[in-house]
Amino acid sequence: MIQFNCMSFELTKEQRWEILDNLPENLREVIFSGETSEAITSICQLHDIEDTSVIGKTIGQVLMGLLPPDKISGTIKKRLPVLEESLCNTLAIEIQHYILDPVMNDLMTLYSPEKIEQLDAKDDTVEKEKSERKDVYREEIIE
């Protein structure tokens, strides 16, 4: 099974299908459910959020085992920086209640303490690599 944090990069179509094929049936059903889509739309409409795709992608990553549920608020804030932190916290609570709680037992199989450590370590590595890269667009030109 693929083991990395996809907050920092995109998955290929093949990688997504590999992950989906290995998920418990309940989680696959929730990912493709019309009810999940309606819940995302309702939550976004309630809070005047137009970019439902960011919220949907974040929820999908949680359901696929790529983003621990306790990172929802911070991830939304990072992806939609115009949102207030309190709103991101509210969104995380609503997502938890309406979408994740019904499948929490299946989610817990994806997020063992070892898996959480692995995801966090991978995310830290990617962040460190980003910070060590030279900013070629802002570097001083030496003649």
C-alpha positions as CSV (number, residue, x, y, z in Angstrom):
1,M,0.0,0.0,0.0
2,I,1.2,3.5,-0.8
3,Q,2.3,5.3,2.4
4,F,2.8,9.0,2.2
5,N,1.1,12.2,3.0
6,C,-0.4,13.7,-0.1
7,M,-0.9,17.2,1.4
8,S,2.2,18.2,-0.4
9,F,1.8,16.7,-3.8
10,E,-0.7,15.2,-6.2
11,L,-1.4,11.5,-6.6
12,T,-1.5,9.9,-10.0
13,K,-4.7,8.2,-11.1
14,E,-3.1,4.8,-10.6
15,Q,-2.1,5.7,-7.0
16,R,-5.6,6.9,-6.2
17,W,-7.1,3.7,-7.5
18,E,-4.6,1.5,-5.6
19,I,-5.5,3.3,-2.4
20,L,-9.3,3.0,-3.1
21,D,-8.9,-0.7,-3.9
22,N,-7.4,-1.3,-0.5
23,L,-9.9,0.7,1.5
24,P,-12.7,-0.9,3.6
25,E,-16.0,-1.0,1.6
26,N,-17.7,1.4,4.0
27,L,-15.1,4.1,3.3
28,R,-15.3,3.6,-0.5
29,E,-19.1,4.0,-0.3
30,V,-18.7,7.2,1.7
31,I,-16.2,8.6,-0.8
32,F,-18.5,8.0,-3.8
33,S,-21.8,8.7,-1.9
34,G,-24.3,11.3,-3.1
35,E,-25.0,12.0,0.6
36,T,-21.3,12.9,1.2
37,S,-21.4,15.3,-1.8
38,E,-24.6,16.8,-0.5
39,A,-23.1,17.2,3.0
40,I,-20.1,19.0,1.6
41,T,-22.3,21.3,-0.5
42,S,-24.5,22.1,2.4
43,I,-21.6,22.8,4.8
44,C,-20.0,25.1,2.2
45,Q,-23.2,26.9,1.4
46,L,-23.9,27.4,5.1
47,H,-20.6,29.2,5.5
48,D,-20.5,30.9,2.1
49,I,-17.6,28.9,0.8
50,E,-17.5,28.8,-3.0
51,D,-14.5,26.5,-3.4
52,T,-16.2,23.3,-2.4
53,S,-13.5,21.3,-4.3
54,V,-10.9,22.2,-1.7
55,I,-13.2,21.0,1.1
56,G,-14.1,17.8,-0.9
57,K,-10.4,17.0,-1.6
58,T,-9.5,17.4,2.1
59,I,-12.3,15.1,3.1
60,G,-11.3,12.6,0.4
61,Q,-7.8,12.5,1.7
62,V,-9.0,11.8,5.2
63,L,-11.3,9.0,4.0
64,M,-8.4,7.5,1.9
65,G,-6.0,7.4,4.9
66,L,-3.8,10.2,3.7
67,L,-4.7,13.0,6.1
68,P,-5.4,12.4,9.8
69,P,-8.8,13.7,10.9
70,D,-7.3,16.0,13.5
71,K,-5.4,17.9,10.6
72,I,-8.6,18.9,8.8
73,S,-8.8,22.4,10.2
74,G,-5.1,23.3,9.6
75,T,-5.2,21.8,6.1
76,I,-8.3,23.9,5.2
77,K,-6.6,27.0,6.6
78,K,-3.5,26.3,4.6
79,R,-5.4,25.7,1.4
80,L,-7.9,28.5,1.9
81,P,-5.9,31.1,3.8
82,V,-8.7,33.7,3.4
83,L,-10.8,31.8,5.9
84,E,-10.6,32.7,9.6
85,E,-9.1,30.0,11.8
86,S,-12.4,29.8,13.8
87,L,-14.3,29.0,10.6
88,C,-11.8,26.3,9.7
89,N,-12.3,24.8,13.2
90,T,-16.1,25.0,12.7
91,L,-15.8,23.3,9.3
92,A,-13.7,20.5,10.8
93,I,-16.3,19.9,13.5
94,E,-19.1,19.7,11.0
95,I,-17.1,17.5,8.7
96,Q,-16.4,15.2,11.6
97,H,-20.0,15.1,12.7
98,Y,-21.8,14.7,9.4
99,I,-19.3,12.7,7.3
100,L,-16.6,11.0,9.4
101,D,-18.3,10.0,12.6
102,P,-20.5,7.4,10.9
103,V,-17.4,5.6,9.6
104,M,-15.1,6.3,12.5
105,N,-14.4,2.6,13.2
106,D,-13.2,2.1,9.7
107,L,-11.1,5.3,9.8
108,M,-9.4,4.2,13.0
109,T,-8.1,1.1,11.1
110,L,-6.3,3.5,8.7
111,Y,-4.9,5.8,11.4
112,S,-2.9,3.6,13.8
113,P,-0.4,5.6,16.0
114,E,2.4,4.2,13.7
115,K,0.6,5.5,10.6
116,I,0.1,8.9,12.1
117,E,3.8,9.1,13.0
118,Q,4.6,8.1,9.4
119,L,2.4,10.7,7.9
120,D,3.7,13.4,10.1
121,A,7.3,12.4,9.4
122,K,6.7,12.5,5.7
123,D,5.0,15.9,5.9
124,D,7.9,17.2,8.0
125,T,10.4,15.9,5.4
126,V,8.6,17.6,2.5
127,E,8.3,20.9,4.4
128,K,12.1,20.8,5.2
129,E,12.9,20.1,1.6
130,K,10.8,23.0,0.6
131,S,12.5,25.3,3.0
132,E,15.9,24.2,1.9
133,R,15.2,24.9,-1.8
134,K,16.7,28.0,-3.3
135,D,14.2,30.7,-4.4
136,V,15.6,31.1,-7.9
137,Y,13.1,33.9,-8.6
138,R,14.2,36.0,-5.8
139,E,17.9,35.3,-5.6
140,E,20.3,38.2,-6.1
141,I,21.8,38.3,-9.6
142,I,25.6,38.5,-9.3
143,E,27.4,39.9,-12.4
